[in-house]
Amino acid sequence: MKKVQIGKTDLHVNPVGLGTNAVGGHNLYPNLNEETGKDLIRMAIDQGMNFLDTAYIYGLGRSEELIGEVLQEIGKRNEMIVATKGSHRYEGDDIVNDNTPAFLRKTVEDSLKRLKTDYIDLFYIHFPDEDTPKYEAVGALQELKDQGKIRAIGVSNFSIKQLEEANQDGYVDVYQGEYNLINRKVEEDIFPFVQENSISFVPYFPLAAGLLAGKYTKDTQFNDLRQNMEQFKGERFERELARVDQLKEIASNKGVDVAHLVLAWYLNHPAIDSIIPGAKKTDQVKANLKTLDVALTDKEYDAIDNIYR
């Protein structure tokens, strides 16, 4: 399976990775089974996926712990690219974001222990705080990179101004942000900046929490984080389903699933080297890899673009 380089880093990955918020993310999804979560990681590795994306906030460290257990069990750590994210800390009963160098250093050390590893391939500042100069935050990560504790530096959910400040010394390797056909705001400012600065863009919510997979109807009910998202409510939900119907027509003509069509569309963008769709079942992990078999023509790419323009 051909691997791609992530931006200017020395990380080479299967273009289709695995987002793991359903692996130990008990605070995000109800009734998760941890053994099922570990099976997702095992299946990903077995199928040739080598890019795993996790974060402290996925189960307050539990996702990292489960991934660490599987990697130790399988013994293929040096073949895997593991990305994790941190910035959250407790302040009393509240969770706040902290980008101070001291906290980021502690966060990396804590993640190393949970992942049972001595290096993290890609570490992101998960969310910006309001006070820390972003070049100082990234500077702390650069020191950890120089020490061999992380291999690449990422930021996530930063505004364009914060990203520019974070990258003033050219240390940012990867930007992760929400991007899908429904939410394309980053095309206005983030995309031009990352392309100009050889920063790879990794989209999260690529299937818009399943909406772009083409499996919902107007009668579908949600009891998790989706019930609070605007695109799953009322008339907005029905409008989105109508657009998905147009995707279904293109997918049907190609003999592929809607989800694979959408994911292939992202991989055709020059700013994007890799994608990290999530999964809750092992067959979804295998299915995500079918994206690599979808070859879009320019006409098909433009048709999809126009539906959501």
Rosetta blueprint (number, residue, H / E / L):
1 M L
2 K L
3 K L
4 V E
5 Q E
6 I L
7 G L
8 K L
9 T L
10 D L
11 L L
12 H E
13 V E
14 N L
15 P L
16 V E
17 G L
18 L E
19 G E
20 T L
21 N L
22 A L
23 V L
24 G L
25 G L
26 H L
27 N L
28 L L
29 Y L
30 P L
31 N L
32 L L
33 N L
34 E H
35 E H
36 T H
37 G H
38 K H
39 D H
40 L H
41 I H
42 R H
43 M H
44 A H
45 I H
46 D H
47 Q L
48 G L
49 M L
50 N L
51 F E
52 L E
53 D E
54 T L
55 A L
56 Y L
57 I L
58 Y L
59 G L
60 L L
61 G L
62 R H
63 S H
64 E H
65 E H
66 L H
67 I H
68 G H
69 E H
70 V H
71 L H
72 Q H
73 E H
74 I H
75 G L
76 K L
77 R H
78 N H
79 E H
80 M L
81 I E
82 V E
83 A E
84 T E
85 K E
86 G E
87 S L
88 H E
89 R E
90 Y E
91 E E
92 G L
93 D L
94 D E
95 I E
96 V E
97 N E
98 D L
99 N L
100 T L
101 P H
102 A H
103 F H
104 L H
105 R H
106 K H
107 T H
108 V H
109 E H
110 D H
111 S H
112 L H
113 K H
114 R H
115 L H
116 K L
117 T L
118 D L
119 Y L
120 I E
121 D L
122 L E
123 F E
124 Y E
125 I E
126 H L
127 F L
128 P L
129 D L
130 E L
131 D L
132 T L
133 P L
134 K H
135 Y H
136 E H
137 A H
138 V H
139 G H
140 A H
141 L H
142 Q H
143 E H
144 L H
145 K H
146 D H
147 Q L
148 G L
149 K L
150 I E
151 R L
152 A L
153 I E
154 G E
155 V E
156 S E
157 N L
158 F L
159 S L
160 I H
161 K H
162 Q H
163 L H
164 E H
165 E H
166 A H
167 N L
168 Q L
169 D L
170 G L
171 Y L
172 V L
173 D L
174 V E
175 Y E
176 Q E
177 G E
178 E E
179 Y L
180 N L
181 L L
182 I L
183 N L
184 R L
185 K H
186 V H
187 E H
188 E L
189 D L
190 I H
191 F H
192 P H
193 F H
194 V H
195 Q H
196 E H
197 N L
198 S L
199 I L
200 S E
201 F E
202 V E
203 P E
204 Y E
205 F L
206 P L
207 L L
208 A L
209 A L
210 G L
211 L H
212 L H
213 A H
214 G L
215 K L
216 Y L
217 T L
218 K L
219 D L
220 T L
221 Q L
222 F L
223 N L
224 D L
225 L H
226 R H
227 Q H
228 N H
229 M L
230 E H
231 Q H
232 F H
233 K L
234 G H
235 E H
236 R H
237 F H
238 E H
239 R H
240 E H
241 L H
242 A H
243 R H
244 V H
245 D H
246 Q H
247 L H
248 K H
249 E H
250 I H
251 A H
252 S H
253 N H
254 K H
255 G L
256 V L
257 D L
258 V H
259 A H
260 H H
261 L H
262 V H
263 L H
264 A H
265 W H
266 Y H
267 L H
268 N L
269 H L
270 P L
271 A L
272 I E
273 D L
274 S L
275 I E
276 I L
277 P L
278 G E
279 A L
280 K L
281 K L
282 T H
283 D H
284 Q H
285 V H
286 K H
287 A H
288 N H
289 L H
290 K H
291 T H
292 L H
293 D H
294 V L
295 A L
296 L L
297 T L
298 D H
299 K H
300 E H
301 Y H
302 D H
303 A H
304 I H
305 D H
306 N H
307 I H
308 Y L
309 R L
